Amino acid sequence: MQRLLSRLLVCVALVAPGGSIVLGHGGHDHKVMGTVTAAAAHQVVVKEKDGKTVTIQVTPETRIKATPALKAEQIKPGTRVVITASVNKDNSMRAKIVEVGAATPAVK
């Protein structure tokens, strides 16, 4: 009986107040891959392959992997990046690792 009650409570907990079922899970990292359109000390804006633009927060804990070493504000528009980020409670993204690749060559 206690096992049945436990399962019922789990099912009730999965139902959001609006009646929809909550199946997503947090706490995992997201990868954002694309081309930098703007970079500043506290954020990087990336245009993904599908054309979607994503703004990602940069914090003092963010590691930037680049050769030579760079700060976030030194990443030039047109540079390809792979960013490992976590999602904040407000659905904004915070960069854990920014891997800086090559700049996209200009099309003639």
C-alpha positions in Angstrom: 0.0 0.0 0.0 2.8 2.4 0.8 4.5 1.7 -2.5 1.2 2.5 -4.3 0.9 5.8 -2.4 4.5 6.7 -3.2 3.9 6.1 -7.0 0.7 8.2 -6.8 2.6 11.0 -5.2 5.3 10.9 -7.9 2.6 11.1 -10.6 0.9 14.0 -8.9 4.3 15.8 -8.6 4.9 15.4 -12.4 1.7 17.3 -13.2 2.2 21.0 -13.4 -0.4 23.4 -12.0 -1.9 24.1 -15.4 -2.6 20.3 -15.8 0.3 19.6 -18.2 2.8 16.8 -17.5 6.3 17.9 -16.7 8.8 15.5 -18.2 11.9 17.7 -18.7 14.9 17.5 -16.5 17.3 20.2 -15.5 20.9 20.1 -14.3 22.5 19.0 -17.6 24.7 21.1 -19.9 23.8 22.3 -23.3 26.0 22.8 -26.3 25.7 25.9 -28.4 27.6 25.8 -31.7 27.7 28.6 -34.2 29.3 31.9 -35.2 29.9 34.8 -32.9 27.9 37.9 -33.9 28.9 40.0 -30.9 31.1 39.5 -27.8 31.5 41.5 -24.6 33.0 40.9 -21.2 29.8 39.5 -19.8 28.1 37.9 -22.8 28.6 36.3 -26.2 26.0 36.3 -28.9 26.0 33.3 -31.2 24.2 32.6 -34.4 23.5 28.9 -34.7 23.4 27.0 -38.0 19.6 27.2 -38.1 19.8 31.0 -37.9 18.6 31.2 -34.3 20.5 33.8 -32.2 21.5 32.9 -28.7 22.9 35.2 -26.0 25.0 33.4 -23.4 26.2 35.0 -20.1 30.0 34.9 -19.4 31.1 34.9 -15.8 34.4 34.9 -14.0 34.1 31.1 -13.7 33.7 30.7 -17.5 36.8 29.0 -19.1 37.7 30.2 -22.5 39.8 27.7 -24.5 41.6 29.6 -27.3 45.1 29.7 -28.8 46.4 32.3 -28.2 44.5 32.9 -24.9 41.6 35.4 -25.2 39.1 37.1 -23.0 35.4 37.0 -24.0 35.4 40.6 -25.3 38.4 39.7 -27.6 36.4 37.1 -29.6 35.8 38.6 -33.0 32.5 38.4 -34.9 32.6 35.6 -37.4 34.6 33.3 -35.1 33.2 29.8 -34.7 32.6 28.6 -31.2 31.3 25.7 -29.2 29.9 26.8 -25.9 29.0 24.4 -23.0 26.4 26.2 -20.9 24.0 25.6 -18.1 20.4 27.0 -18.1 19.5 29.4 -15.3 16.1 29.4 -13.6 15.0 32.3 -15.8 15.9 30.2 -18.9 19.0 32.3 -19.7 22.2 30.5 -20.4 25.5 30.8 -18.5 28.7 29.6 -20.2 30.9 27.1 -18.5 33.3 26.6 -21.4 33.8 28.6 -24.6 35.9 26.7 -27.2 37.1 29.2 -29.7 37.7 28.0 -33.3 38.7 29.7 -36.5 37.1 32.8 -37.9 34.7 32.1 -40.8 36.5 33.2 -44.1 34.9 36.1 -45.9 32.9 35.2 -49.0 34.0 37.0 -52.1 
